[in-house]
Amino acid sequence: MTQRDVSAHRRAFAELHESGCFVIPNPWDVGSARYLRHLGFKALATTSSGFAFTRGLPDEGAVTRDLVLDHVGEIAAHADLPVNADFQSGYAADPRGVEESVRLCVAAGVSGLSIEDSTGDPKQPLFDLPVAVDRVRAALRAVAGSGVLLTARAECYLVGHPRPLEESIRRLRAYAEAGAHVLYAPGPRDAGDLREIVAAVAPKPVNVLLVPGGLRVSELAALGARRLSVGSVLARAAWTGFLGAARSLAAEGTFGSGELVSYAELDAFFRQDAGARSRS
């Protein structure tokens, strides 16, 4: 991927956030990224857990920064779409370390990345707000002039904060004031909560997590969400099929009754896709 391609993807990604609502699904490898492109999605996002599981690792704290940088760089190089990196907590606690990590992520060719405010410490699961804001500012220094969009995440719902809505809004407003380009508080499913979060940081765009059994794309768009990601859902859907077939094979000596996509269909898609890339 040339620098011209990288710049074009970053411009296209920024334009997607200017109006309307778009879905940014999360592939876990190059093959899933290429198929999502084939389906017509305009941008993709990595999934930290989806990638960790491919390495036989848990999501939190087990995957090194170097592995993640290699992964997001590979997805960005082969997706032929703008890619937003799930960059967890920036692979550092202090702002200087966050800035260094984010510079490396920008160099990997991404069009956007997200930074969380979770510490990984159950006793104090969130960075104190002044520190969290300094970390956002450090990430912004690292993306300055690159065209990369920074998404600041408030993890209040995911860490079990006693007042997740109020604290999410307090934090997201602070991150917006610090200059974050996109705001994201994963976890809420209630339409009222989501409406309040969107309104609290308007007109800045808000990412919302699509979840099975939750609100539909059209409903979230009507609430004012600008970007909809799916996190680990697609990776877990793939694992669901694998686990079902593998468990059935181990217990019963069969693959169960679930219908499988054919080898011929997958092989034909990737053969055609590879040919199209080689001609471009």
Summary of the structure (lengths in Angstrom):
residues: 280
radius of gyration: 19.1
end to end distance: 11.5
largest distance: 58.8
contacts: 887
relative contact order: 0.12
helix: 51%
strand: 11%
